[in-house]
Amino acid sequence: MGYYQIFVLASLVGLALIVFILARISKSIFNPMQGMVTSMFFGMNIGLTAGILLGVTFQGDLFLSTILSMGIGILAGSICGGYFGVLSVLEGVMSGLMGGMMGAMLGEMINEEQSIALIRLFLLLSISTIFLFVLLPDKKNQKIQNKSWLLKPVILAISITFYFIGGVSLAENQMSSISKDSISEHQNHTNNEANNTNKNSQVITIQAKNMKYSIKELVIEKNQPVTFVLENLDNIEHDIEIKIPTLNDNDLKHNHDTKESLIHLHAEPKSTENLTFTPVSTGIYEYICTIPGHKESGMVGQVVVK
């Protein structure tokens, strides 16, 4: 977990403390319905923000990101609702649970660039909870005793603007910089591996573009080394996974699962990866992209071993 993720989570913690303080102050002037609305709004947006962030951070482990984000959403919604009664607690708990679950699923299916825009949106909505404590109470019998009170919304708006322009933008830029450096190092590592590939192996390049593989059927020879090169031309990650009997499991440096006979090659957006293996059994084997929704979009093919 990097600087950006820590910054967003710290922002959510700080916002939660502010909302809890405001909820405690406002519980005497809020009716039950207003408390339920506030708890639902806050729990849902905190759950969605945390869910998208953790879904992208722990991409590939949907169970972990879902449990963590639901826990965050439930905790935020229940504490906020606790100041307004049992119904508000129930509203906050269920909204936080649903927001965390949906956010984690969404984060699992999008890339980092897309997640930044959504996290920014839901952070803004989460911060907007503060305005509910001003807008919801009935002010018919209230009088403004001090005109300086009018400056509070202005100061709050300016603070939020500085937060997004300064803190959020800085964190996003730093994450983008780290991501670019990581991709560059990864590509250099891949190029070095490609140069050291067995010269006698058959090299097959598969391009992933517009949610499609460039090759739908491959024909390779039994007991002959073959090198798969996955060239990802899309702005989202792709992979290739084949369950096939192989000889040299030690070469599976990019294998995400150590199961025997499982070939898994993963490529980040706009990057190229390669992997060498030797098939030891004839037959027809299916290869797919295991990223959620990609197989259904047509990222599937077959390998014929003769």
N, C-alpha and C positions, 0 to 999 in steps of 0.2 A: 504494500500500500504506500503510495507516494505522497508528495506534498499536496497535490490537488485534492486527493481523497480526504486527507487529514484536515485540510482547510474547510471543505464542505461539511464534514461531520462536526468540526468544532463550531462552525456557523450555526448548524442545527441545534447543538447543545446550548449555545448562547441565546438563540432565539427562544428555545424552550423555556429557559430560565426567566426570560422577560415575560413570556406569555403566562407562565405559572404565577408570577408576581401580580400581573394585571388581573388574572382570573380571581385570585384571592381578594384583591381590592374591590373587584366589581361584583362579587357574588351577591352582595346585598341589593344591588340595583338591577340585576338580571333576573328575568322570569325564567321558568323551566325551559320554554321553547328556545329562548335566546341562548341559554347555556348549551342546549343540545346542538344547535346550529354551529356555535363556536367550536365545540368539541369535535364535531364531525368534520368541519372545515380544516381544523388544525391537524387532527389525526390523519386524515386522508392525504393532505399535502406533504406532511412529514414522511409518511409511509412511501408515497410515490417518489419523493426526492431521494430518500435513502435506498429505495429499491432499485431505481435506475442506476445510481452510483455503484452499489454493490453488485448489481447484475452484470455491469460492464467490467468491474474490477475482478470478479470471480467468474468470468465467462467460462463456461464448461462445467461449472459446479452449481447448477440451478438450485439444488436442495439447500446448500449452505447459504447462498445469497437470499433465498426466499425466507428461510428461518430467521436470519439476522434482520432483514428489513421488516418482516412482520413483527418481530419483537420490538424494534424501534418504534414502529407505528402504533402498536398496542400500548406501549409505555407512555408515549406522548399523549395519545388520546385519552387514556384512562386517568392520568394525573390531572390533565386539564379539566376533564369532566367531573373529577372528584370534588371540585369546588361547587358544582351546581346540582348535585344529586345523583341518584342511582340511574335514572334514565339517561342522563348525560354521560355517565361512565359507560353504559352499554353502547351508546351511540359512538363514543370515542373509540372504544375497543374494537368494535366491528369495522368502523371506517379505517382505523389504522391497520387492521389485519388485511382488509381488502386492498388498501392502497399499497401496502408493502408487497403483497403477493403479485399484484398487477405490475408494479414498478420493476420487480425482479425479473418477471417474464419478459417485459419490454427491454430491459437492459441486456438480457441474454441474447436478444435478436438484432441488436444494432451495434454499430462501431463507435469508437471513442468520439469522433467528430460529431456524430449525430447526438450522442449522449450529452455533450457539452451544452447544446442548445436547449435540450429538454430539462436538464438540471437547472439551467439558468431560469427557465420559465417557472418551474415548480418551486425554486427558491424564492422567486418573487411572490408567488401565490402564498407560500408559507409565511413570508414576512408580512403579507397583507392581513394576516390574522390580527395584527396589532390594531388595525383600523376598525375592526369589528367592535372592539371595546369602546370606541368613540361613536360609531354609527348606530349600534343596536339599542342602547338604553333610551327610554322615553325621556325627552328633555323638555316636555311642556311646562313642567313646574320648576325647571332649573333656570337660574339666572347667572349670567357671566359677571362675576364680581371683579375680576381683574382682566383687563384687555390683553395683558401679556400672554394669557392662555391661548390666544389666536396664533401665537408664534410656534406653538408646539407642533401642529401639523406641518408647518413649513420646515422646521428644524428636522423633523422625522423624515420628510421627503428628501431633504438635502443629504442627510446621513445615509439613506438607502442608495441615493445616486452615487455618492462617493464609494460606498461599499461595492457596488457593481462595477463602476469604472476603475476603481483602484484595486481592491482585494481580489474580486472574482477574475477580472481580466488578467491580473498578474499571475494568479494561480493557473489559469488556462494557458497562458503563454509559456509558463514554465513546463507544464505537462506536455505541450506540443513540442517544445525544444528537446525534452528528454525522450519523447517518442521518436523523433527524427533521428537522434543520435543512436538509439537502440536499433532502429531499422537499418541504419547505415552499417553498424557493426555486424548485424545479422547477415546483411547482404555480402559483406566482405568475407565472413566466415563461410557462407554458402559458395562463393566463388572459389575459395581455396579448396573446399571439399570437391567441387566439380573438377578442378584441375588435377586432383589426386585420384579421380575415379579410374577404375580399372579400364585400360584402353581396349580390352577385348569385350567389354560389355556392350549390349545393345542400348542405345540412348533413345528414349521416347519422351518428347516434349508435349505436354498437355496444357493448353491455355484455358484459363477460367475467365470468361467475359460475359457480362450481362446475364449472370446466373445460369450459364451453360458451359459445358465442357466442349472443347474444340474437337475432341475425338470421342466417339461413342463406342468403338470396338477396337481392341488391341489384340494382335497376334504375336505371341512370344514362344520361344523354344524351351522345352524342359531341360533342366540342368545347365542352362546357359545364363550367365549374369546379365541382368537388365537394370538400367538406371532410369527411374522416373524423374522427370523434371516438371514441376508444377509452376507455371508462370501465371501469377494472379494479376490480372489487368483491371480488376474491379476496385472500388473504394471500400469494400468490406472483405473480411477474412474468408478464406475458403480452405478446404482440405480434401484429401483423397484417402479413403479407407478401403482396404481389400482384405478379406479373410482368405488366405491362400497358404498352402504348405510351402515353407521356405527352408533353405539350407543354412544361410549365414545370418542368424539372429543378431550377431555382434555388430553388424553394420547398420542396425536400425537405430541410428542416433537420434532420429526425430520421432521415434515411436512414443506416443503419449500413454500407451497401455502396454505393459510388458507381457501380455498374453502371447504364447507361441502362435505363429502363423497369422498374426495380425499386422498388416502393413498400414501405417498411418503417417501421412505426409501433410503438414500444415503450413500454409503460407499467409502471411499478413498482407494487408492491402498494398498493391503496387510493389510486390516483392516476388522473388523466385527462390524455390527450394528444390533440392534433389535428394534422392535416396536410392541406394543400390541393394538388390537382393537377388537370390537365385531360386526360381520355382523348381520344385522337385516332384510335382505330380501333375499329370495332364488333367484337363477339364475346362469348364467354363465358370468363371468367377465374376461376381458383380462388384463394381467399385462405385462408391457414393461419396457425396459431401455430407458430413455428419452435423454440420451447423444446422440448428433448427429451422425448418422450412425450406432449406436449399434442395434437398432431394425431391421434395414435392414440386419444386419449380423446374425440375428437369436435369439436375446435376447428378446423373447416373449413367453408367456405361458398363461394359463387360470386357474381361480379359480372357482370351482363348489361349490356353497352354497346349502346345502340340508335342 
